[in-house]
């Protein structure tokens, strides 16, 4: 009887310890609506399955996959996009979930016809995407807005350099003025700086219209180095801390997709340093 009593007490103590163990605490950035993702172009030298593995290795829970990224393994030359059959879509979603990664967006998508856009929105809906990163033709904005409303998917407009229509915030703001708040910017902060714009002022100008970001830091422009390639966050010229402060002040809630376009073959160690800096800064400012 005594042994039974001791056993029961032991079990109750164990149950109490389990029940009282605090849940894993979210980082302050995530608590305030900022979530890291990976733009799969970061790993474009690898297939989608490998990109998912590397995203999981980084401890990042979300990925934005670019159209045309090869799936790999048994799928051969099949690529991510609206031509994927439903069975492959389901398999890919299941594999991503097993790895602890959610496919939240796709881009940068470009198309000229309403029919192509409708096909892409239907694909995005089937895949459970939250947003499409894209560069729509100016003349299709009525259709893009209607499709966004119909499918419940946000439209995040990317700013490729000139001659892209959207290389400055002005053209985008003009296009979406008086339209749904689900239409806005995929702010590629590196492209702005490389085009001679002030990335901090561009973010301020887009207040309330930022849907997502292609987030990065880049080196200074020097003679013989016009590329201004990516560098570890906090070591370049984009003022990562100030950008995050601006997003906080604006009450931005969404995805900062890491797009690290350097050291292509072995970028994971660099990106880990970027994430460490991001965590340090966001713990300070929130």
C-alpha positions as CSV (number, residue, x, y, z in Angstrom):
1,X,0.0,0.0,0.0
2,X,2.9,2.3,0.9
3,X,4.5,1.6,-2.5
4,X,1.3,2.3,-4.3
5,X,0.9,5.6,-2.4
6,X,4.4,6.7,-3.3
7,X,3.8,5.7,-7.0
8,X,0.6,7.8,-7.1
9,X,2.4,10.8,-5.5
10,X,5.2,10.4,-8.1
11,X,2.7,10.4,-11.0
12,X,0.8,13.4,-9.6
13,X,4.1,15.3,-9.2
14,X,5.1,14.5,-12.8
15,X,1.7,15.6,-14.2
16,X,2.0,18.8,-12.2
17,X,5.4,19.5,-13.6
18,X,4.2,18.9,-17.2
19,X,1.1,21.0,-16.7
20,X,3.0,23.9,-15.1
21,X,5.9,23.9,-17.6
22,X,5.6,27.2,-19.4
23,X,5.1,27.1,-23.2
24,X,7.9,28.3,-25.4
25,X,7.9,32.0,-25.4
26,X,7.6,33.8,-28.7
27,X,10.2,36.4,-29.6
28,X,9.1,40.0,-29.2
29,X,9.1,40.6,-32.9
30,X,6.7,37.7,-33.5
31,X,4.5,38.8,-30.6
32,X,4.2,42.1,-32.4
33,X,3.3,40.7,-35.8
34,X,6.7,40.6,-37.5
35,X,7.5,37.2,-38.9
36,X,10.6,36.1,-40.8
37,X,10.4,34.1,-44.0
38,X,12.9,33.0,-46.6
39,X,12.6,34.0,-50.2
40,X,13.5,30.8,-52.0
41,X,15.6,32.6,-54.6
42,X,18.2,32.7,-51.8
43,X,18.6,29.0,-52.5
44,X,18.0,29.0,-56.2
45,X,21.0,26.8,-56.8
46,X,19.1,24.1,-54.9
47,X,15.7,22.6,-55.5
48,X,12.6,23.4,-53.5
49,X,12.9,20.5,-51.2
50,X,16.5,21.5,-50.4
51,X,15.4,25.1,-49.9
52,X,12.8,23.8,-47.4
53,X,15.5,21.9,-45.5
54,X,17.7,24.9,-45.4
55,X,14.8,27.1,-44.2
56,X,14.1,24.6,-41.4
57,X,17.8,24.5,-40.5
58,X,17.7,28.3,-40.1
59,X,14.8,27.9,-37.6
60,X,12.6,30.0,-39.9
61,X,9.0,28.8,-40.2
62,X,7.9,30.4,-43.4
63,X,9.0,30.5,-47.0
64,X,8.1,32.5,-50.1
65,X,8.8,30.4,-53.2
66,X,9.6,32.0,-56.6
67,X,7.7,30.8,-59.7
68,X,9.8,28.4,-61.7
69,X,11.8,27.0,-58.7
70,X,12.4,23.3,-59.5
71,X,10.9,20.9,-57.0
72,X,13.6,18.3,-57.3
73,X,13.9,14.6,-56.6
74,X,11.1,12.5,-58.1
75,X,9.5,15.5,-59.7
76,X,12.3,16.1,-62.1
77,X,11.9,19.3,-64.0
78,X,8.5,20.2,-62.5
79,X,8.6,23.7,-61.1
80,X,6.6,25.7,-58.5
81,X,3.7,27.5,-60.1
82,X,0.1,27.3,-61.5
83,X,0.9,24.4,-63.8
84,X,1.4,22.0,-60.9
85,X,-1.2,19.3,-60.6
86,X,-3.3,19.1,-57.5
87,X,-1.7,15.8,-56.3
88,X,1.8,17.4,-56.4
89,X,0.5,20.5,-54.7
90,X,-0.9,18.4,-51.8
91,X,2.3,16.4,-51.5
92,X,4.5,19.5,-51.4
93,X,2.3,21.1,-48.7
94,X,2.5,17.9,-46.7
95,X,6.3,17.7,-47.0
96,X,6.7,21.4,-46.0
97,X,4.5,20.8,-43.0
98,X,6.6,17.8,-41.9
99,X,9.6,20.0,-42.0
100,X,7.9,22.7,-39.9
101,X,7.8,25.2,-42.8
102,X,4.7,27.0,-44.2
103,X,4.6,28.2,-47.8
104,X,3.1,31.7,-47.2
105,X,3.7,33.4,-50.6
106,X,5.0,33.2,-54.1
107,X,6.8,35.6,-56.3
108,X,7.8,37.6,-58.2
109,X,5.0,36.8,-60.6
110,X,4.5,38.7,-63.9
111,X,1.8,38.2,-66.5
112,X,0.0,40.3,-69.1
113,X,-3.5,38.8,-69.2
114,X,-6.4,38.6,-66.8
115,X,-6.7,34.8,-67.6
116,X,-3.1,34.2,-66.4
117,X,-3.7,36.2,-63.3
118,X,-6.9,34.3,-62.5
119,X,-5.1,31.0,-63.0
120,X,-2.3,32.1,-60.6
121,X,-4.8,33.3,-57.9
122,X,-6.6,30.0,-58.1
123,X,-3.2,28.2,-57.6
124,X,-2.3,30.4,-54.7
125,X,-5.7,29.7,-53.1
126,X,-5.2,25.9,-53.4
127,X,-1.8,26.2,-51.9
128,X,-3.1,28.3,-48.9
129,X,-0.9,31.3,-49.8
130,X,-1.4,34.5,-47.9
131,X,0.0,36.8,-50.6
132,X,1.4,37.0,-54.1
133,X,4.5,39.0,-54.8
134,X,4.2,40.4,-58.3
135,X,4.4,43.3,-60.7
136,X,1.0,43.8,-62.4
137,X,0.4,45.8,-65.6
138,X,-1.1,49.2,-64.7
139,X,-4.1,48.5,-67.0
140,X,-5.1,45.4,-65.0
141,X,-5.5,46.9,-61.6
142,X,-9.3,46.7,-61.6
143,X,-9.0,43.0,-62.3
144,X,-6.2,42.4,-59.8
145,X,-8.2,44.1,-57.0
146,X,-11.3,42.0,-57.9
147,X,-9.2,38.8,-57.9
148,X,-7.6,39.7,-54.6
149,X,-11.1,40.2,-53.1
150,X,-12.5,37.0,-54.7
151,X,-9.7,34.7,-53.5
152,X,-8.9,36.5,-50.2
153,X,-5.2,36.8,-51.1
154,X,-3.1,39.9,-50.7
155,X,-1.1,41.5,-53.5
156,X,2.4,42.5,-52.7
157,X,4.0,44.6,-55.5
158,X,7.7,44.3,-55.9
159,X,10.1,47.1,-56.9
160,X,12.6,45.8,-59.4
161,X,15.0,48.5,-60.7
162,X,14.3,50.6,-63.8
163,X,12.7,50.1,-66.2
164,X,10.2,48.4,-63.8
165,X,7.0,50.5,-63.4
166,X,7.3,50.2,-59.7
167,X,10.9,51.1,-59.0
168,X,9.8,54.0,-56.9
169,X,7.0,54.1,-54.3
170,X,5.2,56.8,-56.3
171,X,3.8,54.7,-59.1
172,X,2.6,52.0,-56.7
173,X,0.9,54.5,-54.4
174,X,-0.8,56.1,-57.5
175,X,-2.0,52.6,-58.6
176,X,-3.5,51.5,-55.3
177,X,-4.9,54.9,-54.1
178,X,-8.5,54.4,-52.9
179,X,-8.2,50.7,-53.5
180,X,-8.3,47.7,-51.0
181,X,-5.8,47.8,-48.1
182,X,-4.9,44.2,-49.2
183,X,-3.0,45.8,-52.2
184,X,0.5,47.2,-51.4
185,X,4.2,46.9,-51.5
186,X,6.7,44.1,-51.4
187,X,9.5,46.4,-50.3
188,X,12.8,45.3,-51.7
189,X,15.0,47.6,-49.6
190,X,18.2,46.7,-51.5
191,X,16.8,47.6,-54.9
192,X,15.8,51.1,-53.7
193,X,19.3,51.8,-52.4
194,X,21.0,50.5,-55.5
195,X,18.7,52.7,-57.6
196,X,19.9,55.8,-55.7
197,X,16.8,56.1,-53.5
198,X,16.7,56.5,-49.7
199,X,15.4,53.1,-48.5
200,X,14.3,54.6,-45.1
201,X,12.3,57.4,-46.8
202,X,10.7,54.9,-49.2
203,X,9.5,52.8,-46.2
204,X,8.1,55.9,-44.6
205,X,6.4,56.9,-47.8
206,X,4.6,53.6,-48.0
207,X,3.2,53.8,-44.5
208,X,0.1,51.6,-44.3
209,X,0.7,50.0,-47.7
210,X,3.5,47.6,-47.0
211,X,2.3,44.0,-47.3
212,X,5.7,42.2,-47.1
213,X,9.4,42.8,-47.6
214,X,12.4,41.3,-49.3
215,X,14.7,42.2,-46.5
216,X,18.5,42.5,-46.6
217,X,21.5,44.6,-46.1
218,X,24.0,45.5,-48.8
219,X,27.6,46.8,-49.0
220,X,28.5,50.3,-49.9
221,X,29.0,51.3,-53.5
222,X,32.7,51.6,-54.3
223,X,34.7,52.1,-57.5
224,X,35.0,48.8,-59.2
225,X,32.1,47.4,-57.2
226,X,28.9,48.5,-58.7
227,X,26.9,45.4,-57.6
228,X,26.5,46.3,-53.9
229,X,26.0,42.7,-53.1
230,X,24.2,41.4,-49.9
231,X,26.0,41.3,-46.6
232,X,25.3,40.2,-43.1
233,X,22.6,42.4,-41.6
234,X,23.9,45.3,-39.5
235,X,27.3,45.5,-41.4
236,X,26.0,47.2,-44.6
237,X,24.6,50.6,-45.6
238,X,20.8,50.0,-45.3
239,X,20.6,50.7,-41.5
240,X,18.7,47.6,-40.6
241,X,17.9,48.8,-37.1
242,X,16.3,52.0,-38.3
243,X,14.3,50.1,-40.9
244,X,12.9,47.8,-38.2
245,X,12.2,50.8,-36.0
246,X,10.2,52.4,-38.9
247,X,8.2,49.2,-39.3
248,X,7.5,49.1,-35.6
249,X,6.3,52.8,-35.6
250,X,4.0,52.0,-38.6
251,X,2.5,49.0,-36.8
252,X,3.5,46.7,-39.6
253,X,2.4,43.1,-39.3
254,X,3.6,40.7,-41.9
255,X,6.5,38.8,-43.4
256,X,10.1,40.0,-43.8
257,X,11.4,37.5,-46.4
258,X,15.2,37.0,-46.2
259,X,16.6,37.3,-49.7
260,X,20.3,36.8,-49.3
261,X,21.8,37.1,-52.8
262,X,25.4,36.3,-52.0
263,X,27.7,33.4,-51.2
264,X,25.1,31.3,-53.1
265,X,26.7,27.9,-52.4
266,X,26.9,28.2,-48.7
267,X,24.8,31.1,-47.4
268,X,23.3,29.4,-44.3
269,X,26.1,30.4,-41.9
270,X,25.8,34.1,-43.1
271,X,22.0,34.0,-42.8
272,X,22.2,32.7,-39.3
273,X,24.3,35.8,-38.4
274,X,21.6,37.9,-40.0
275,X,18.9,36.3,-37.9
276,X,21.0,36.7,-34.7
277,X,21.3,40.4,-35.5
278,X,17.6,40.7,-36.2
279,X,16.7,39.0,-32.9
280,X,19.0,41.2,-31.0
281,X,17.6,44.4,-32.5
282,X,14.0,43.5,-32.3
283,X,14.4,42.5,-28.7
284,X,15.7,46.0,-28.1
285,X,13.1,48.0,-30.0
286,X,10.0,46.1,-29.0
